[in-house]
Amino acid sequence: MWYNIVASATVAFATIFFWEIKMPKFMKNINTVSRCITLFRADRVQDCELSPYHHGYIFALCRDPGVPQDRLAQELCINKSNVTRHLAALEESGYVERRRCEEDRRVTLVFPTEKAYAILPRLREVTREWNEYLTEGLDEAELERFAELLSKMADRAREYVKTREEASE
């Protein structure tokens, strides 16, 4: 009987240790990388009106011009009110244009402007520089494994966002 209690306590301790000690450190590291790329982007593109938080919008819109604003929010995993605010700033700076959809006037389509296309190569270069800096010293096998694991985690995170959105509809 006592061994069941010890076994249960051991499992409970291991679970608490992993989730409260290891996982927060893991998430802390992911958050640190995210904050650092924001600083890196800000340093590299400080002479234009783009915030480091706007780079993802430029990438997404140049890849898929005319995307509905709601779908852009889903793709970037950013809530709709923040997307609206960021797009307003990008529109004011001349990087995007928003238009009502002709078929469904409730839908707002978002298009990159020539100014967005003009800054795109520079944003790609900044991203390439960051990726090279961040992965320096990692061998090909480490990079492949890391990419595979991170992709699984991103898919899982998107799954949460999708079920969250479905529940709110």
C-alpha contacts under 8 A as a table, 3 or more apart, distances in Angstrom:
res1	aa1	res2	aa2	distance
1	M	4	N	5.39
1	M	5	I	6.84
2	W	5	I	5.10
2	W	6	V	6.26
3	Y	6	V	4.91
3	Y	7	A	5.91
4	N	7	A	5.01
4	N	8	S	5.97
5	I	8	S	5.08
5	I	9	A	6.00
6	V	9	A	5.03
6	V	10	T	6.01
7	A	10	T	5.04
7	A	11	V	6.23
8	S	11	V	5.17
8	S	12	A	6.05
9	A	12	A	4.98
9	A	13	F	5.95
10	T	13	F	5.07
10	T	14	A	6.04
11	V	14	A	5.08
11	V	15	T	6.03
12	A	15	T	5.10
12	A	16	I	6.08
13	F	16	I	5.08
13	F	17	F	5.85
14	A	17	F	4.97
14	A	18	F	6.03
15	T	18	F	5.22
15	T	19	W	6.06
16	I	19	W	5.29
16	I	20	E	5.46
16	I	21	I	7.43
17	F	20	E	5.47
17	F	21	I	5.17
17	F	22	K	6.82
18	F	21	I	5.50
18	F	22	K	4.86
18	F	23	M	6.27
19	W	22	K	5.87
19	W	23	M	5.01
19	W	24	P	7.09
20	E	23	M	6.16
20	E	24	P	6.15
21	I	24	P	5.97
21	I	25	K	6.60
22	K	25	K	5.31
22	K	26	F	6.18
23	M	26	F	4.82
23	M	27	M	6.06
24	P	27	M	5.03
24	P	28	K	5.77
25	K	28	K	4.85
25	K	29	N	6.16
26	F	29	N	5.22
26	F	30	I	6.49
27	M	30	I	5.01
27	M	31	N	6.11
28	K	31	N	5.10
28	K	32	T	6.05
29	N	32	T	4.95
29	N	33	V	6.26
30	I	33	V	5.25
30	I	34	S	6.28
31	N	34	S	4.96
31	N	35	R	6.16
32	T	35	R	5.17
32	T	36	C	6.07
33	V	36	C	5.08
33	V	37	I	6.22
34	S	37	I	5.38
34	S	38	T	6.51
35	R	38	T	5.14
35	R	39	L	6.56
36	C	39	L	5.07
36	C	40	F	6.13
37	I	40	F	4.82
37	I	41	R	5.96
37	I	130	W	7.20
38	T	41	R	5.20
38	T	42	A	6.12
38	T	52	P	5.50
38	T	53	Y	7.15
39	L	42	A	5.03
39	L	43	D	6.18
39	L	52	P	7.64
40	F	43	D	5.20
40	F	44	R	6.24
40	F	130	W	7.47
41	R	44	R	5.13
41	R	45	V	6.04
41	R	52	P	5.47
41	R	126	V	6.76
42	A	45	V	5.48
42	A	46	Q	5.48
42	A	51	S	6.90
42	A	52	P	5.41
43	D	46	Q	5.59
44	R	126	V	6.79
45	V	48	C	6.15
45	V	50	L	7.41
46	Q	49	E	7.56
46	Q	50	L	7.73
49	E	93	S	6.58
50	L	53	Y	7.95
50	L	54	H	6.16
50	L	55	H	7.41
50	L	90	L	7.57
51	S	54	H	5.33
51	S	55	H	7.35
52	P	55	H	5.78
53	Y	56	G	6.84
54	H	57	Y	5.31
54	H	58	I	6.60
54	H	86	H	7.07
54	H	90	L	7.64
55	H	58	I	5.21
55	H	59	F	6.34
55	H	123	L	7.00
56	G	59	F	5.12
56	G	60	A	6.08
56	G	76	L	7.49
57	Y	60	A	5.14
57	Y	61	L	5.94
57	Y	76	L	7.87
58	I	61	L	5.26
58	I	62	C	5.97
58	I	95	Y	7.88
58	I	112	P	7.12
58	I	116	A	6.31
58	I	120	L	7.07
59	F	62	C	5.45
59	F	63	R	6.16
59	F	120	L	7.10
60	A	63	R	5.17
60	A	64	D	6.08
60	A	72	L	7.67
61	L	64	D	4.98
61	L	65	P	4.98
61	L	66	G	7.36
61	L	67	V	7.04
61	L	110	V	7.27
61	L	111	F	6.30
61	L	112	P	5.72
62	C	65	P	5.60
62	C	111	F	7.82
62	C	112	P	5.97
62	C	116	A	7.48
62	C	117	Y	6.67
62	C	120	L	7.89
64	D	67	V	6.00
65	P	110	V	6.78
65	P	111	F	4.94
65	P	112	P	6.28
66	G	109	L	5.05
66	G	110	V	4.85
66	G	111	F	4.76
66	G	112	P	7.96
67	V	71	R	6.76
67	V	72	L	6.47
67	V	109	L	5.39
67	V	110	V	5.51
67	V	111	F	7.14
68	P	71	R	5.33
68	P	72	L	6.31
68	P	107	V	6.43
68	P	108	T	5.58
68	P	109	L	4.33
68	P	110	V	6.14
69	Q	72	L	5.03
69	Q	73	A	6.39
69	Q	83	V	7.78
69	Q	84	T	7.97
69	Q	107	V	7.46
69	Q	108	T	5.65
69	Q	109	L	5.77
69	Q	110	V	6.11
70	D	73	A	5.12
70	D	74	Q	6.46
70	D	80	K	6.69
71	R	74	Q	4.94
71	R	75	E	6.11
72	L	75	E	5.08
72	L	76	L	6.10
73	A	76	L	5.32
73	A	77	C	5.78
73	A	78	I	5.15
73	A	79	N	6.08
73	A	80	K	5.72
73	A	83	V	6.10
74	Q	77	C	4.97
74	Q	78	I	6.65
74	Q	79	N	7.80
75	E	78	I	7.96
77	C	158	R	7.39
77	C	161	V	7.09
78	I	82	N	6.67
78	I	83	V	6.49
79	N	82	N	5.59
79	N	83	V	6.38
80	K	83	V	5.03
80	K	84	T	6.12
81	S	84	T	5.07
81	S	85	R	6.28
82	N	85	R	5.04
82	N	86	H	6.06
83	V	86	H	5.11
83	V	87	L	5.92
84	T	87	L	5.21
84	T	88	A	6.14
85	R	88	A	5.16
85	R	89	A	6.51
86	H	89	A	5.18
86	H	90	L	6.22
87	L	90	L	4.89
87	L	91	E	5.87
87	L	96	V	7.20
88	A	91	E	5.04
88	A	92	E	6.09
89	A	92	E	5.07
89	A	93	S	6.21
90	L	93	S	5.06
90	L	94	G	6.18
90	L	95	Y	5.20
90	L	96	V	5.75
91	E	94	G	5.01
91	E	95	Y	5.65
91	E	96	V	4.75
91	E	97	E	5.74
91	E	98	R	7.60
92	E	95	Y	7.72
94	G	97	E	7.57
94	G	113	T	6.99
94	G	115	K	6.69
94	G	116	A	7.95
95	Y	112	P	6.01
95	Y	113	T	5.33
95	Y	114	E	7.49
95	Y	115	K	5.45
95	Y	116	A	4.81
96	V	110	V	6.76
96	V	111	F	5.54
96	V	112	P	4.47
96	V	113	T	5.22
96	V	116	A	7.00
97	E	110	V	5.84
97	E	111	F	5.19
97	E	112	P	6.32
97	E	113	T	6.60
98	R	108	T	6.38
98	R	109	L	5.62
98	R	110	V	4.57
98	R	111	F	6.29
99	R	108	T	5.59
99	R	109	L	5.24
99	R	110	V	6.51
100	R	104	D	7.69
100	R	105	R	5.50
100	R	106	R	7.18
100	R	107	V	5.93
100	R	108	T	4.62
100	R	109	L	6.01
101	C	104	D	5.31
101	C	105	R	5.24
101	C	106	R	7.34
101	C	107	V	5.47
101	C	108	T	5.86
101	C	109	L	6.09
102	E	105	R	6.03
104	D	107	V	5.75
105	R	108	T	7.46
112	P	115	K	7.72
112	P	116	A	5.55
112	P	117	Y	6.93
113	T	116	A	5.19
113	T	117	Y	6.55
114	E	117	Y	5.02
114	E	118	A	5.99
115	K	118	A	4.97
115	K	119	I	6.39
116	A	119	I	5.33
116	A	120	L	6.19
117	Y	120	L	5.14
117	Y	121	P	7.78
118	A	121	P	6.98
119	I	122	R	5.42
119	I	123	L	6.36
120	L	123	L	5.08
120	L	124	R	6.14
121	P	124	R	5.03
121	P	125	E	6.18
122	R	125	E	5.02
122	R	126	V	6.25
123	L	126	V	5.06
123	L	127	T	6.19
124	R	127	T	5.07
124	R	128	R	6.11
125	E	128	R	4.97
125	E	129	E	6.10
126	V	129	E	5.10
126	V	130	W	6.20
127	T	130	W	5.12
127	T	131	N	6.12
128	R	131	N	5.13
128	R	132	E	6.16
129	E	132	E	5.20
129	E	133	Y	6.09
130	W	133	Y	5.02
130	W	134	L	5.92
131	N	134	L	5.14
131	N	135	T	6.01
132	E	135	T	5.38
132	E	136	E	5.86
133	Y	136	E	5.43
135	T	138	L	5.58
135	T	143	L	7.61
138	L	142	E	5.96
138	L	143	L	6.37
139	D	142	E	5.36
139	D	143	L	6.29
140	E	143	L	5.09
140	E	144	E	6.14
141	A	144	E	5.15
141	A	145	R	6.14
142	E	145	R	5.21
142	E	146	F	5.94
143	L	146	F	5.11
143	L	147	A	6.01
144	E	147	A	5.15
144	E	148	E	6.13
145	R	148	E	5.06
145	R	149	L	6.21
146	F	149	L	5.22
146	F	150	L	5.99
147	A	150	L	5.15
147	A	151	S	5.94
148	E	151	S	5.18
148	E	152	K	6.38
149	L	152	K	5.15
149	L	153	M	6.31
150	L	153	M	5.03
150	L	154	A	6.08
151	S	154	A	5.04
151	S	155	D	6.11
152	K	155	D	5.15
152	K	156	R	6.24
153	M	156	R	5.04
153	M	157	A	6.14
154	A	157	A	4.96
154	A	158	R	6.11
155	D	158	R	5.12
155	D	159	E	6.16
156	R	159	E	4.99
156	R	160	Y	6.51
157	A	160	Y	5.19
157	A	161	V	6.52
158	R	161	V	4.99
158	R	162	K	6.08
159	E	162	K	5.07
159	E	163	T	6.25
160	Y	163	T	5.28
160	Y	164	R	6.03
161	V	164	R	4.96
161	V	165	E	6.15
162	K	165	E	5.18
162	K	166	E	6.18
163	T	166	E	4.99
163	T	167	A	6.07
164	R	167	A	5.20
164	R	168	S	6.45
165	E	168	S	5.19
165	E	169	E	6.49
166	E	169	E	5.32
